[in-house]
């Protein structure tokens, strides 16, 4: 018989961050569950968690606590948290949040993520949110939604990074930094002429 491997020993130093994360998650849960807790305290606790960890914490909370947390998060962080659960959970939150807040969160998401969430909504709510979203973002997601589910059209990246062949390296880097917020993934930079 082959020798059995002993599980690797985990040092106390390696356990400490995990214990701290669990303790922090519990503090967030308790504060969210306490309806009398102040929003500022809750914001500090929420901001200290990575979006993936925060999504995990929210999944264990009541629906009312989830909605409260999503209202307090900065838009960019909220959009990242919203990306973690399945479309039905994200759609539930989009139903419960005020339309303006839900639309703002969708504006911060990629086109395919917006389409995934909006597709899970009732048509009336979807149209309300599309009306509330920034016009450019709404147009992009309408175009994506025109493609059937599970097709490449739903996943097409509509923004690409381009620079001109006359630009210096410094100018090109400045353009990349400037457009980085608007483009989901920057894998290629296209150098174009007129």
Phi, psi and omega per residue, in radians:
X1 nan 2.453 3.134
X2 -1.221 2.592 3.122
X3 -1.151 2.525 3.111
X4 -1.549 2.470 3.135
X5 -1.476 2.448 3.042
X6 -1.433 2.490 3.096
X7 -1.092 2.539 -3.135
X8 -1.095 2.499 3.106
X9 -1.340 2.369 3.116
X10 -1.857 2.131 -3.119
X11 -1.298 2.812 3.099
X12 -1.074 -0.570 3.138
X13 -1.147 -0.632 3.113
X14 -1.291 -0.539 3.139
X15 -1.295 -0.499 -3.025
X16 -1.002 -0.866 3.136
X17 -1.063 -0.651 3.127
X18 -1.136 -0.742 3.112
X19 -1.099 -0.718 3.138
X20 -1.131 -0.707 3.125
X21 -1.102 -0.794 3.136
X22 -1.080 -0.768 3.121
X23 -1.084 -0.717 3.138
X24 -1.164 -0.737 3.118
X25 -1.058 -0.709 3.115
X26 -1.133 -0.664 3.100
X27 -1.118 -0.718 3.103
X28 -1.099 -0.796 3.138
X29 -1.040 -0.801 -3.122
X30 -1.125 -0.738 -3.114
X31 -1.184 -0.697 3.105
X32 -1.166 -0.640 -3.141
X33 -1.225 -0.467 3.136
X34 -1.476 1.807 -3.084
X35 -1.176 -0.260 3.141
X36 -1.577 -0.152 -3.129
X37 -1.160 2.462 -3.123
X38 -1.240 2.591 -3.125
X39 -1.121 -0.613 -3.113
X40 -1.113 -0.774 3.106
X41 -1.065 -0.756 -3.132
X42 -1.139 -0.706 3.104
X43 -1.040 -0.748 3.135
X44 -1.068 -0.787 3.130
X45 -1.126 -0.746 -3.123
X46 -1.144 -0.723 -3.098
X47 -1.188 -0.345 -3.114
X48 -1.412 -0.209 -3.137
X49 -1.705 2.522 3.018
X50 -1.183 2.650 -3.123
X51 -0.947 -0.686 -3.141
X52 -1.134 -0.741 3.117
X53 -1.169 -0.684 3.139
X54 -1.134 -0.719 3.099
X55 -1.060 -0.669 3.112
X56 -1.138 -0.744 3.119
X57 -1.123 -0.808 -3.101
X58 -1.072 -0.589 -3.131
X59 -1.084 -0.405 -3.120
X60 -1.633 0.017 -3.059
X61 -1.761 2.923 3.059
X62 -1.154 2.826 -3.140
X63 -1.090 -0.686 3.139
X64 -1.109 -0.695 3.127
X65 -1.186 -0.643 3.095
X66 -1.084 -0.787 3.141
X67 -1.113 -0.743 3.126
X68 -1.040 -0.804 3.138
X69 -1.075 -0.762 -3.114
X70 -1.145 -0.466 3.102
X71 -1.316 -0.437 -3.077
X72 -1.591 -0.397 -3.074
X73 -1.217 2.568 2.979
X74 -1.053 2.616 -3.025
X75 -0.992 -0.797 -3.102
X76 -1.092 -0.778 3.114
X77 -1.157 -0.717 3.113
X78 -1.057 -0.707 3.104
X79 -1.120 -0.672 3.102
X80 -1.173 -0.697 3.114
X81 -1.158 -0.721 -3.117
X82 -1.113 -0.413 -3.126
X83 -1.285 -0.399 -3.009
X84 -1.294 -0.820 -3.073
X85 -1.329 3.007 3.093
X86 -1.183 2.918 -3.103
X87 -1.021 -0.564 -3.098
X88 -1.209 -0.670 3.102
X89 -1.192 -0.793 3.115
X90 -1.078 -0.696 3.127
X91 -1.143 -0.680 3.085
X92 -1.017 -0.822 -3.136
X93 -1.112 -0.664 3.111
X94 -1.144 -0.517 3.083
X95 -1.261 -0.663 -3.025
X96 -1.447 -0.558 -3.116
X97 -1.277 2.659 3.006
X98 -0.985 2.522 -3.037
X99 -0.967 -0.710 -3.116
X100 -1.104 -0.757 3.138
X101 -1.174 -0.763 3.126
X102 -1.060 -0.747 3.134
X103 -1.148 -0.692 3.098
X104 -1.073 -0.726 3.102
X105 -1.112 -0.717 3.122
X106 -1.141 -0.631 3.121
X107 -1.009 -0.521 -3.098
X108 -1.488 -0.075 -3.116
X109 -1.653 2.863 3.072
X110 -1.239 2.829 -3.091
X111 -1.031 -0.799 -3.094
X112 -1.192 -0.581 3.082
X113 -1.209 -0.697 3.066
X114 -1.033 -0.805 -3.118
X115 -1.084 -0.704 -3.136
X116 -1.077 -0.778 -3.119
X117 -1.256 -0.841 -3.102
X118 -1.102 -0.582 3.141
X119 -1.159 -0.439 -3.137
X120 -1.478 -0.110 -3.117
X121 -1.566 2.796 2.990
X122 -1.137 2.542 -3.080
X123 -0.959 -0.634 -3.119
X124 -1.145 -0.806 -3.140
X125 -1.157 -0.688 3.113
X126 -0.995 -0.803 -3.109
X127 -1.161 -0.673 3.093
X128 -1.049 -0.809 -3.113
X129 -1.179 -0.675 3.092
X130 -1.077 -0.642 3.104
X131 -1.178 -0.590 -3.112
X132 -1.394 -0.439 -3.084
X133 -1.209 2.835 3.021
X134 -1.044 2.496 -3.019
X135 -1.002 -0.790 -3.114
X136 -1.091 -0.773 3.133
X137 -1.122 -0.715 3.126
X138 -1.140 -0.726 3.111
X139 -1.090 -0.728 3.128
X140 -1.089 -0.759 -3.096
X141 -1.286 -0.565 3.054
X142 -1.083 -0.721 3.100
X143 -1.090 -0.763 3.122
X144 -1.128 -0.704 -3.130
X145 -1.201 -0.301 3.109
X146 -1.258 -0.301 3.094
X147 -1.504 2.565 3.084
X148 -1.092 2.692 3.083
X149 -1.014 2.665 3.060
X150 1.036 0.544 3.035
X151 -2.039 2.825 -3.139
X152 -1.105 -0.502 3.132
X153 -1.005 -0.582 3.112
X154 -1.215 -0.384 -3.049
X155 -1.818 -0.036 -3.084
X156 -1.039 2.364 3.063
X157 -1.528 2.089 -3.049
X158 -1.576 -0.228 3.123
X159 -1.952 2.333 3.042
X160 -2.257 2.707 -3.122
X161 -1.611 2.207 3.126
X162 -2.379 2.584 3.057
X163 -2.295 2.852 3.122
X164 -1.659 2.763 -3.099
X165 -1.236 -0.242 3.099
X166 -1.480 -0.227 -3.058
X167 -1.283 2.527 3.043
X168 -1.365 2.971 3.103
X169 -1.057 -0.732 -3.141
X170 -1.106 -0.748 3.109
X171 -1.126 -0.693 3.119
X172 -1.112 -0.771 3.115
X173 -1.107 -0.673 3.099
X174 -1.091 -0.733 3.107
X175 -1.107 -0.739 3.132
X176 -1.062 -0.812 3.138
X177 -1.099 -0.708 -3.119
X178 -1.114 -0.743 -3.061
X179 -1.580 -0.136 -3.066
X180 -1.012 -0.593 -3.131
X181 -1.224 -0.448 -3.055
X182 -1.613 -0.244 -3.053
X183 -1.968 2.251 -3.044
X184 -1.110 -0.899 -3.112
X185 -2.305 2.229 3.107
X186 -1.871 1.625 3.095
X187 -1.797 -0.510 -3.090
X188 -2.361 2.565 3.027
X189 -2.094 2.109 -3.111
X190 -1.586 2.217 3.083
X191 -1.720 2.070 -3.011
X192 -2.172 2.768 2.984
X193 -1.880 -3.050 -3.065
X194 -1.229 nan nan
